[in-house]
Amino acid sequence: MPSFLEALREGYSRDTLRAETPESIAEVAADPAAFIDNLLDPPTSLTLPDGSQGAAVPSTTLWYVDGATFLGALYIRHHLNENLEKVGGHVGYAVRPGARGHGYASAMLAQGLDYIRANLPLQRVLLTVNALNPASIRVIEKNGGQHTASIPHIWRPGETALHYWIAL
């Protein structure tokens, strides 16, 4: 847990649409057990980027670590809802800033795809990426992602979300 808190302070964010704040970091630090419980038993609803409430889809969070050092996380949604079909997809991932550029994202995604194959009844998965994120585009393509669509980002006006499908 100390390494995860270090990653948050370094600029790692659990949500690509909302940055961590001193308050969100302090909340994790104040009650690590509650944070872990929330990871293991996620809530059934969530606050969307526009502030509205929505139903959460079942999900699994996998941490990528080296010993006791937190390097990043993979977020697997077990199915898609209307919003995730546009932005979010089945899989999201993030690497802490100090660990970027070392191939961890590619390895995390590859291992996450193996996890999905072994544990979920999916034939293919959708990943979405901001068109302004060439590093993530390379990670997805390296793992077999096929670009199928470009749509206006539903939460970030003026930006484009690219859709990639990976056959399992």
N, C-alpha and C positions, 0 to 999 in steps of 0.2 A: 504493500500500500504506500509506503514512503516514496517509492519510485514513481508511482502513478501521480501522486501529488506534485512531485518535482516536474513531471511532464506537463501537468496542468499549468503550473507556474511558468514553464518554459514557453507556453503558447499552444499546447495540444488542446484540441477542443473535441468534445464528444458529439458535436452537432455542427455540420458544415454551414448551417444557416444562422447559427447563434453562437457567438464567441463566449468563452467562459468569462466570468467576472470575478472580482475579488470575493464577492458574496457567494457565488456558486462554488468556488474553490474552498472557501471557509466552511461551507455546509458539508462538503465531503470530508474535510479534515476533522470537523467536530464530531461526526458520527460515522466512522468508516464501516461499522457493522451494518447500519441502515443502508448505506450506499451499496454494499455487497448484496444484502437481501434484495434490494431493488433490481440489481442485475440478474439475480437468480430467479426472481419472481416479479417480472416487469408488470407495471400497472396496465389496466385494460383501457385506459383513456390517456390522452396526451394533449398538450397545448400546441396547436399548430403555429407556424411562423406568423400568421396574421392575428394571433391571439385567440382564435376560436378554439373550441374543444372538439376533438375527434376521437373515434375509436382506434385503439392501437391494435395492430395485427400481431399475432404471436411471433416472437422473435428470439434469437439466440445471440448473445454477445460472446465472442472469443477473444481473449487477450493474447497478444504475441509478445513473448518475453525471452530474455536471455538471462538465465539464472533468476536473480531477483530484480532485474532491470526491465521495466515496462517499456516496450518499443512502440506498441500501437495496438489497435483493436479492429476486429472485423464484426460487422453488424449484419446479421442474416434475418431477413423477413421471410416467414414461412409461406406466405402468399401475398398477393398484391391487392390493394384497394384502389379506388379511383385516383387518389393523389399519387400513390406509389407507382401507378402505371405511367404517370407523367414525369415525376421527379422522385428519385429515391431508389426505385427498383427493389429487387430481392436482396442485393448486397451493397453495403457501403463499407468503407475502410478508412482509417486514418493512421498516420505514423507521426510520432512526436517530432517536433522540429529538429532536434539535435541528432535524430537517427535517419533523416531523409537522405536520399541519394546513395543508399547502400544496398538497394535491391530488396529491402524488407517488404515493401508493398506488394511486389510481384510474388514473393514467397508466401506472404499472408493470404493473398487471393488464391493462389494455387492450393494451399492447404485448406482454405475455406471451401473451395469447390469440392475437394475430396470429402470434407465433412458433410456437405450437402448431399453428395452422391450416396454416402453411407447412411444418412439419417432422415432425409426428406424425400417425398415422392415426386420430385420435380424432374422434368425432362430437359429443361433449359432454364436459365436465369437471366433476368434483366438487370443491367447496371446502367445507371445514368451518370453523366459527367458534364460539368460545365465546359462549354466549348473553349473557355479561356484557361483550361488546365491540361496543358500538353503532357505533363508527367503522368497524370492519372490515365490519360488516353493511351499512352504507351504501355502502362501496366495492364490495362484491360485487353489491348490488342495482343500483347505478349501471352496472355492467358486464353487466347482463342476468341476474343470478343469480335463480333461482326456488327459494324455500324448499320443500323436499319432506319433511323429517323433523326431529324433535328427539329425540335419544337421550341416555342417560346417558353422560357422558364416561368413556372407558375408563381414562384415566390420572389423572383428578382426581375422586375421589369427591365426590358432592354437586353437581357442575357438569353443565351440559347442553351438548352439541355440536349445533349446528344444521347441517343439510345443505342446500347450495345447488347446483343444477346450472345450468351455462351451456351452451346449445347453441352449437355452432361452425358 
